[in-house]
Amino acid sequence: MPWGIVIVYGGIGVVVVLLSVVTYLFAVSSRKRYRCPSCGERIRTEYLDAAHCNMCGAPLQQEM
């Protein structure tokens, strides 16, 4: 088997794995968690800023 083909396919595999890891880390960092101080409802969002509770309408507090 020619080593050039192995190197090309190995390089493509490494690039795919690295892009997958970077995409996953970006998605995890964009997740936000909120908790309602009135009713205790917990809300998780991605790419969204929640302001009020869906259950009681009270302002939410962001959890870290």
Buried (B, 14 or more C-beta within 10 A) or exposed (E): EEEEEEEEEEEEEEEEEEEEEEEEEEEEEEEBBBBBEEEEBEBEEEEEEBEEBEEEEEEBEEEE
